[in-house]
Every structure is written in structure tokens, then in C-alpha cells.
Amino acid sequence: MSQKVLLNSKEINIILQRLACQLIENHPGFKETVIIGIQPRGVYLANRIIEILENDYKIKNIPYGHLDITFYRDDFRRGEKPLEANKTKIDFIVEDKRVVFIDDVLYTGRSIRAALTAIQSFGRPKEVELLTFIDRRFSRHLPIQPDYRGRQVDAINEEQVKVHWKENQGEDAVYLISK
């Protein structure tokens, strides 16, 4: 098994700043916008984006939540062991709001399809956008594309893209892992 660094800490911070600026450009004041991190790994990215928007750009009171999609996935019964759900925390209305889903890696598109189904339990959004840190564009099973992407990675199916966040793995890095 080999591992190659795709992005280091400095490059990750540059991309995070760019993504935050793109959100500001498309969502002035965030008056009609809510941000939702997809559990589990999208929450780390969403936390970072929210932190940048609040601390660097002084945008306050952005409605922000976490969405668990475990039991909305089309493959949740296929594993050997029972799945454990994460927490959903959405304490605001999504009805007629612009929802920005945030996830770390867009691979097949199945997680986003599950998120689209799950969010309907909280109302009908006016619009849904997707911000993803890594876009594995040649692996899509569903016609889903990100509105905001950090980096596009062309990886073959046997390769894995792993995003490490210092809050979880102790470092900021993105790796391409070959088996």
C-alpha cells in the first residue's frame, strides 16, 4: 500500500479561504442561506468554513447544522456489521432557504443523494448547493456535480482519497492511497 500527499496544510488553508470567499460572493449576508455539514466527515470541513466566515470575514449568525444520512443511504443494509448513526443537529427552518451541503469528498454521489432525501424531513429548500473539498470526477454513479470544489482529483477506483483534519487525525493533509 502506498500513500502520496496531494495537499499539505498550507495548501488546504488556501483552498479553505477560497471556498469561503466563493460562498460570500454567492450568498451576500447569508440572510436566506443555511449551511449543513454532512456527517461524519463533512462536519470537519463545515466547521472550518464557518470559522473562517465568522473570524476572518466577520459574518455572524450563519444558520449551521449537521445532517446524518446513515439510514437514507441505499447501501446501509449491505455491510457485515450494524451501522451507528451520527447526530443530526438542525435547529432552524430550511423551508424556502438556500441550503449549502458541505462534504469532504464527492465520489459516487450516493451520499449527496441520501442528503437530498434526508433534508426533506426538515422542509423544502428553495435551492440546494454542494460544496466539496475533493471532487473525484471520474467515479460518479449519479449525475451530481459540486457548485464549489476545493480540488479535483482523478483517481482510479482502487485508489482512495483520504482527507485528514487536525481536529480528528492530528494533521491537515489529503492523501491518495493505492492498494
LINMOUR-V695094 format. One line per field, one symbol per residue. ss: DSSP state (A for helix, B for strand, O for the rest). Layout:
BEGIN
ss=???
END
This chain:
BEGIN
ss=OBBBBBBOAAAAAAAAAAAAAAAAAAOAAAOOBBBBBBOOOAAAAAAAAAAAAAAOOOOOOOBBBBBOOAAAOOOOOOOOOOOOOOOOBOOOOOOOOBBBBBBBBBOOOAAAAAAAAAAAAAOOOOBBBBBBBBBOAAAOOOOOOOOBBBBBOOOOOOOBBBBBOOOOOOOOBBBBBBO
END
